Amino acid sequence: MKVWSVKKLNKERALAISKQYDLPVFLSMMLDIRGIITQDEIRDFLSNESNFSDPFLMKDMDKAVNRITSAIENGEKICVYGDYDADGVTSTSLLFSYLYDNVGADVIFYIPSRSGEGYGMNNNAVDKLHNQGVNLIITVDNGISSREVISYANTLGIDTVVTDHHMPSGELPPAVAVVDAQREDDQSPYKDFSGVGIAFKLVMAIEGEYADIENLLENFSDIATLGTIGDIVPLRGENRTLVKQGLMHIQNSDRIGINAMKEEAGLNDKKITAGNVSFTLVPRINAGGRLGLSDKSVELLLTDNYEKAVSIADELGADNRERQGIEKQILDSINQSVSKTPNIVNDKIIVLAGEGWHQGVIGIVASRIKEIYDKPTIIIGIDSDGTAKGSGRSVEGFSLCDAVFACSDVLTNYGGHPMAVGIGLKKENIPLFRKRINEYCESITMPYNRIDIDCKLNPAQLDLSLVESLSYLEPYGACNPSPVFGLYNLKISKIQPLGGGKHLRLSLFRQNTYVNAMYFNHTVEDCCYRVGDTVDLAVSLDKNVYNGQENLSIIIKSIKYSQSDNEALIDSQRIFEKFATKQKLTYSEAQSILPSRDDFALVYRFLKSNNGFIYGEYALTHFLNYKVSMGKLKIILYAMKELGLIFWEQGLYTSKIQMVPSGKVNLDDSVFIKKLKEVQ
């Protein structure tokens, strides 16, 4: 359940922008909504020019270039030390390719295995590189937290240049240079690069004052785009320039590996967008690192052998499908846990752990659970030797890394940024970590997981011209999301299953205007909405070409009952969750979720007359005409379950209530009711 928030629009200013810059009115409205209103902002956002700041404005860039240039000139052996995700793979590929192909350096690359070595540098890897005669390590997408390992490398006579984009925590590593725009003393104007963006800036700096930026973009923006989109960094400023250029080069690529991956993924005849890069190509690059070694992903991006490229692309496609299967297994396991102990998802930060959960997949699972419960989530996989590693995802407005850093004393390692974290800890410390991270949140008012509506639209105004205007906003991504529009007070006239029942098409109308909208990955069984319901839709708009005909495609991102006040429902549910997790309630909070006998009677009569309910508590509040708050409803259902009046099956995807034949019961016998009444 999300809070719907409509962004602010200054119509007069939007009309002025349209007139001054000769832009479509709808596009000008979207620019105003996104805060792109000054001449420079509009020019930079809409321009296809390659505007990059001087790379030497980044702290230590001069030291990095001097050491790398010296190593190249003296024939020293260099190792590009990367990471196993898409950002690390592309960072490694870009810098290795440049050093090997463009400047003829004696260079190798190294990517640690996710399962055997974990994230970042480690002493065993440094020993291997030392035995291979490496004199200089250049880290990409890691290194900022590798103080001890870099100190160890120094004792072996190996210098290190760190290039990273993660937040420093504590003292900087003792490297020759530490290039990271997140350093407090860094004065560069743009801070939001991924690791591959920093690698690209390093290449610019090595090229020097007269670097041919257009040539570098032609050679490397395709690789940089894969990593930039994959790491979900803001697509504004220099990142936007990189991705704009890169999408064009991926569309018409002469890189054999990318073409092989496009063919395997079925993208050869489709327009390449940030969306299909994110959901189709990036998962394949990630798949190698998630299930095995990322070396083959790097080799795919570097190879000039067609047969090898096709073979690796096929392997990565198979790895991705295997990853999807493992993801489903973990989700099924979590579903069983939630069914047995529903209280585990009432915490402000959900922490779930399981034996044998694959380390390469838990981050994706964390994202899924976060979306289901609209809460920050950390998923922990426990290995057979008792070591545990976790991956977390947050909601907008809550810094998960701050919460994790506050619990650092119970962790063996940790890192990340506000929206995503990685941790390591001992198995026996998982309950303590769960307790501590939620104690950190006790005094914090957690932000709502919002769905931002760019603007409301009248269904009668929907046509393809809107999509044409929106194309100027691409590429979409973090900080420049695909526009979402609100269609309000529509009545459902038909619900039709499609794609073998995996998806739905909803037919709706308001007054004399009829629309069809796709509701992907929802079935008739899990959809709580019915013909005749009046709903609000949050939708994206796209152009669909079928049999040579262009049609407007309306895709549902979220849906709610028009009468529903989601914010009030969430506030009430949070009071219940506070009670369920044994936090102290105020008297007014307790009273707000303490149901009366009339409340009980209302719910009981409804359930009995309908022989139970299968569509979840949100829908149940609607069917009860919002006469009972969400917190009261939860108390009623838990009390009815406790007293043997209902069988209540709770899980990730279902909340099924069945009536149980029973005699008369005394509501005051419920522990839930007794404890609420005790609150003074």
N, C-alpha and C positions, 0 to 999 in steps of 0.2 A: 504494500500500500504506500503510494507516494503522495507527496503534496504537490499540487499543480500550481505553478507560478508563471504568470504571464509577464513577459518583459515589458519595460516601459518604452513608449514610442512618442517622440515629439513630431507630430504630423507637419507642423509649419516648417521645422528645420529640414525634415525629409523632402518636402516640396521644394525648398530652397536649394538643397543639394541636387535634386533632379534637374532643376532649371539651370543652375550654375555650371554643371558638368555634363549636361545633356545626357542624363542617364534615365532609364526607365523608372517610373515612380515606385514600383514595387521593389526594385533593387535598391533605390535610395532609402526606402523604409527599412529594408533589412540592414543596410549599412548603419543607419541611425540607431537601430535597436542594438547593434553590436558595438556601439561606441566608436565607430569609424567615421568621424565627422569633420576633421580638419583637412585642409588641402593636402598636406604631406601624408597623412594617414590614408586618405582615399587613393592618392597616387601610388603609394607603396603597396597597398593591398591589391589594387587592380592591375598594377603594372606587371609585365613579364620581364622587366629588366633585372639584371643580376647585381643586386646591391648588397655587398658584404663589407663589414667593418674591417679595419686593419687588424690582422691576427696578432700583431705584436702588442696590441693593447692588452692582451691577456697576460696575467702575471706569469713570469718564468718562461714565456714562449721563446724569448731570446736565448735563454740558457739551454732550452730543449733543442733548438735549431743548431746552436753551436756544437753541442755534444754529438748530435746525430750527423751533422755535416762532417765533423772530425772523424767519426767512425767510418763513414762512407769513403772519405779520402784516404784513410789509412788501411782500408781493407779489413777492418774489424768485423767479427761476426755479430750480427744483430738478430735478436729474437723479438718478434711482435707477440706479446702475451695477451691473449684475448679472453673471451667469456663464451659460454655455451648457448646464450639466447640470441635472438635475431640481431639485436644491437651489437653484441659482442662479436658475432660471426661476421657481420658486415663491416664493423670497424677493423677487424683483423684482415678481411679480404681487401678492403680499400687501401690500408696502409702497406700491407705486404705487396700488393700489386704495384703500387706507386714505387716503392723502394726497389723492387726487383726489376720491373719492366722499364720504368722511366729513368732511374738513376743508377741502375746496375749494382746495387748494394749486395753484399754477401748476407742474405737474410733468410731466416726460417720463421715459422710461426708455431705457437703452442697454445692449445686450448685445453684446460683441465676438464676431466670428465665430471659430470654433475654428481654421479653416484659415488665415485671413488675418491674424488678430491674436493668437490664442492666449489663454491664461488671464490674467485680471487687467487692470489698467489699463495704458494705453499713451499715449504723447504725442500720436499722431495723433488718437486718440479725444478727448483733452482739447481739442485744437485745434478739432475739430468742435463740441464742446459750447460752447466759448468763442464761436465764431462764431454759435451759436444763442442767446447771451445768458445762458447758465447761470451762476448765482452760487454755487450750492452743489451739490456732488456728495455723495450718500450711497451708499457702497458696501454691497453685501450679498453675503455668501459670498465675499468677496475683499477685498483692500486691505492686509492686514497686512504683505505683503512688497513694497508699491509705494512704497517710500521716495522713489526718484528721481522717479517720475511725479508724486507728490503735491507734491514740492518744485517741480516744473515748473508744476503747476497754481497753486501759491501765487504764482509770478511773474506769472501772468496775472490775479491777483486773484480766483481761484476758491478758496473754502474747501472742505474735505473733511471729512466725518464718516465714519469707518471703522466698519463693523459686520462682524465676521468670526468664524469659529470655528476657524480653522487655527492651528497652533502658530507663534508668533512665532520668527523666526530673526534674532538680532542686534537692532540698534537699532529702536525703533518708528518708524513713519512720522511726519512732521511735520504731522499733521492737527489740526484743532480738537479732535477727540475720537477715541479709539480704543477701541471697545467690543468686547472679546473676552475671554470667560471664561478663555481659556488664558493670559492675561497672568500673569506671576509675581506681580504686585501686586494681582490681582483677588481680592476677598474674598467673592464671591457663593457661595452654598452649592451651586449646581448648575453643573457644568462641561461637560456632555456634549451640549449643543445642536448641531444642524446650523445652517447659515446661516439657514434660515427660522425656526428656533426663536429665534435672536437677533433677527431682524426682528420676530417676534411680541412679544418682550419690549420692544423699542423702542416698538412701538405701545402696549403697556400703559403704558409710562412717559409717552408723549406724552399719553395720556388722563388721566393724573394720579392723584391720591390716591383719587378716587371712580370709578375706571374700572369699568365694568360688564363683568366678566370673562366672564360667561355670554353676553352679547351679542357680545363679541369672538370667543368660541369658535364661536358660531353662524354668524358671518360669515366667519371665516377659518380655522377648524381643519381644514376639508376641504383647503384649499390647503397648510396647514402639514403635514398628514399625508403628502401626496404627496412633499414634499421631505424630511421626516424619515425616512420609510421608504427613499426613494431614496438617501439619503446613508449608510445603514447605520450610524447612530449608535445607542447603547444605548437600548433601549425600557424604561427604568426611570425612576423619578422624574417630573420634569415632562414629559419626552418621552412617557412612557407616558400621562399625562393628555391631552396634545395628541392623540395618536393614537387613544386610546379615543373621545374626542369626535369626532374627525375621521372615523373609520370610520362612525359612526352618520350623520353628515351626508352622507358620500359615498353611503351606502346609499339615503338619501331626500333626494337633493340637489335644490335649486332652482337650481343653477348650470348654465346651459345648456351650457357647454363640457364640463364633467365628464360630464353626461348623454350628450352626443354621443359622447364618447370611450368611455364604458361600452357604448353601443349598438354602436359599430364593433368593439369588442373582444369582444362577445358576453357581457357581464356583466350585462345588464339584469335577468335573472331569477335571478341567483345571489347568495348571501350575500357581501357585501364583507368580505374579510379582509385582514390585512396581507400575506398570501401572494399573493393575486391582484392586490393593488395593486403589490407588488414585481415580479411576473413578467409583468404584463399592462399596467397603466396607466403605471407609471414608464418602461418601455422606449419607450413611444410618446412621452412627453414628452421623453425624451432623444434620440429619433431625429432630431428637427428640428435640434438642435445638433450631432449627430454628422455629419450629411450636408449640412447647409446652414446656415440661420440659425434661432436659437431664438426670434426675434420671433414666429413663428406659434404657438409653444407658449404664450407669454405672452398673445397675442391670444385664443387659445382659452379661457384661464382668465378673461379679462376681458370677453369679448363678451357682449352680451345679444341678439344676432341669431342666430336658430335656423339659418337657411340658412348663414350664415358659419361657425357652430360645426360643423355637419355637414361642410362642405367642408374645414375645417382638420383635423377628426378623421380624415376619409378620407385626407388627405394624410399625416398622421402615421402612420397604419396602413400606408400604402404605403411610407413612409420606413423604418418598422421592418422590413418584409419585405425591403427592399433592404439594410438593415444586416445582416440575417441572412445574405444571400447574400454580402456582402463579407466577413463574418466567416468563412464557410466557405472562401472563396478564400484568405484569409491562413492559415488552419489547414492547408489543402492545401499551401500553399507551405512552411510550417514542417515538415509531414510529409515533404516531399521533401528538405528540408535535413537532417532527422534521419536519414533513410534513407541519405543520402550520407555524413554525418559524425556518427555516433551519439555521439561524445564530447562534443558541444556541450551535452548535457543532464546531464553528470556533475558540473558545477560546483555549489557550494553554493547560489549564486544564479544562476538561468538568465537569461542576457541574449541575446535574439535580435533581429536587425535585418533589415529588408528594404526594398528600393526600392519606393516607391509604396504602402506599406501605409497605409491610411487612418487619419489621426490620430484620427478619431472612434470608431474601432472597436477600437484596440489595447488599451484598458483591459479590454474584455470578453474579448479573446483572452488577455491576461495571466491573467485569472481562470481560463480554461479550462486553460491550460498548467499553472498552479499546481496545479489539482486532479488533472491527469493524473500529474504527477511529485511532488506533495506537497512542493514547494519554492517559496520566494519567486521570483517571475518578473518580469522587466522586458522589455516588448516595445517596440522602437524602429522608428518609421517614418521613412524617409529621403525627403525631397522632392527634386524635380528640381534645385533650386538648391544641394543639398548640405547643407541644414539638417536636423537630426534631432531628433525629439521622441519621448519615451518615456513609457510609463505602466506602473506596477508594482503588483503585489498580493503581500501577504505571508501567511505562516501565523501562527496565533496564537502569541504568545510571542516573536516576532522583530520588532524595530522596523526596518522597511525604511527609514524616513526617517532614522534615525541612520546607517545604512550609506551612504545617498546623500549625506547632509551631510558624511560623512568624505571623500567624493570631490569636493567642491564645486569644487576648483580646476580640474577638467577639464570642468566643466559651465558652460553659459551662463546657465541658470536652473534652479531646483529648488524643490520644496515638497511638502507633504503631511503625512501623519500615520503612525503606526506601521504601519498595515495597507495603506496606499495612497499612492503617490507619483506625481509628474509631474516630468519632467526635460526639459531642452533641451541640446544639445551639437552640436559640429561632427562631420560624418560621419567625418573622419579620426581622431577621438578615441574612437570606439566600442570598438575593441580595447583601448585603454588603460583605458577606463572598466570594461570587463568584467574586466580583470586586476586593477584597483585595488579594485573592490568585492568581489571574491572574496578578495583579500589581506586585506581588512578582516575577513573571516570565518574566516581560517585558525586563529586561536586561540579561536574561539567554538564551543562545542558547540551545534549547531543544534537547535532544538526539533523534536520529532516533530510531524507533522501528525496530530492526534488526531481520533478520532470519540468524542464523549462520550456514554456511555450513562447515561441518568437512573437506570434500575434494570433488573434482570433480571425477566422475567415468565415464569410458567408458561403455556404455550400453552393449557392447560385453563381458565385464568382469563380469557381474552380474551372480552369482550362489550361491547355498546354503552354500558353504564353507565360504563365507564372513560372513554369519549369525552365523556360528559356532565360528568363530574367535571373533565376537562381544560379544558373551555370557560372556566372561571373564570381560567385562566392567560393567556388571550388578551388583547391582541394579542401575537403572537410577533415576534421580531426579534433584533437584536444584544443580547447580554447577557440576553435572555429567549427563547432559541431554542425552536422547536417541539420538544416532548419526543421523545426517541429511546429506544426500549426494546430490550433484548437478548433474543432468543429463541435459546436455545443447544441444541446437539446435536439438530438436526432432520435427518431423512433425506429427501432429495429423491426423490419418487415419480413426478413428471411435470413436464416443461418444455414449455409451450405458447406458441407465438408468437401475438401479437395485434396489432391495428392495422396490418395489412399487413406484419407481420414486424418492425415497429419496436420493439415492446415484448414482454415476456415475462410469463407468469403461472406461478409455481412452486407446485406442490402438494407439501406436506411433511408429515411426521408424526413424532411422538414418542410412543412407547408406543401408547395408543389414541386420541390426539388428532390430528386432521388440520386443517391450515390451508392457505389459499390466499393468496399474496402477489404483488403486482404489482412487477415490476422494469422500470421505465420507461427508455426510451432505451438498451436493450440488445437485441441480436439473438442468435439461436442461434449465429451465427458468432463473435461476440466474447465470448460467455459461456463461461468455462472450466469451469463446473461441469456435472456430469452426473448422470443418474439413478443413485441409489445412494450418492452422496456424502453425508457427514455434515457439516453446515455450521452456522455461527452467523449469525444475521441481526440487523442493526440496523434497526429499523423505526419508522415513525410510524403512528399510528392515526387514522382519520377515519371519518366517517359518510357512507355513500353511499346516495342515494335513487334507486331505480329502480322504475318502474311503481307508485309509491306505497308501496313497501316500503323500510324502513330497514335497511341492512346494514352490518356492520363492514367497513371497508376497511383492509387491511394493506399498507403501501407500503415496499418495501425501500430503505433509504438506503445500506447497505453490506452486504457479505457476505464471509465468509472461511471457510476450512476449519477445522473445530473443532480439529484437531490443530495448527494453525499458531501458532507463536510469532512474531507479526509484528515485535515489537520486536527480537528476536534477528536476524531476517532483514534488517531495516533497518540494524542496527548493522554487520552483515557487509557489506552492500552499500555502506555509507558508507566502509568501509575500501577496498573496491575503487575507489570513485569518487575517493578521495584518491590512490590509486596511479595511476589513469587520468589525473588532472589534474596529475601530476608533482609532487605534494607529497611531502615526506619522510615515510616510514613508519618506525616503530620495528621492531625485529627481531620482536617478538611479533606486531605487526600483520601483517607480511609472512608470517610462518609461519601465521597464522590463515586466510589466503586462498590459500596455496600448496597446490595439490592434489597428491595422491599418484597413482601410476600406477593404483592400485585405484579412485580417484575417477574418473579419466579413463575407465577400462574400464567402470565402472558407467554413466556417462552415455552413452558410445558405444554400449554394448549396448542400452540403452533406446531411443535414437534410431534405431538400425538396425532393431530389431525392430518399431518403430512407424512406420518410413519417415518419420522426422522428427517435428516437433511444431509446433503452430500456436497454442497457448494462452498463451504467454508464460512468463517465467522463474519467476514466483510459482507458477503451476500445476505447472511442471516440478519444482520442489523438492518439491511434494506427491507427485507421481507417483513420485519417487525416495525417498519415505518419509523425507524430511528427513535423509538420510544424507550429503548434501552441502550445505554452507552456501551462502547466496546469493553471497557473495564468491567462494568457490571455483568455483561454477557459472559465474559471469561470466568468470572467468579461463579455465576450461575451454572455454567457447564461443568466446571471442575467439581462443584458441590453436588450436582446431579450425578456425576460419574462416581464420586465418593460414596454417595448414598444408594448406589445401585439402580438408579432410574434410567440411565442411558449407558450404552457402550459407545465410547468416543475414540475413534481411530485417528490419530494425528500423525502426519508425515510431511515430507518436503512438498508433495504435490497434492495431497488430499487432506480433508478434515471431515471425516464421515461420522455422522451421528445416527445411531440406531436405538430405538426404544427397547427397554427391557421390562417384561411383565413384572410388576412388583406391587406390594401392598402399600399401605399408607406409611409415610415417613415423616419424621420431625426435622424440619430444616435447621433448627438450632443445634442438631447433632453434628452438623458439618464442621470440621476443624477450620475450614476456610472462613466460615461465617463467625465462629467463635473468636478467631484471632483478629479479624477485622473489628469486631465489637470491643475488643480489649484495648484498641488504640485510643489513647487519651490526648 
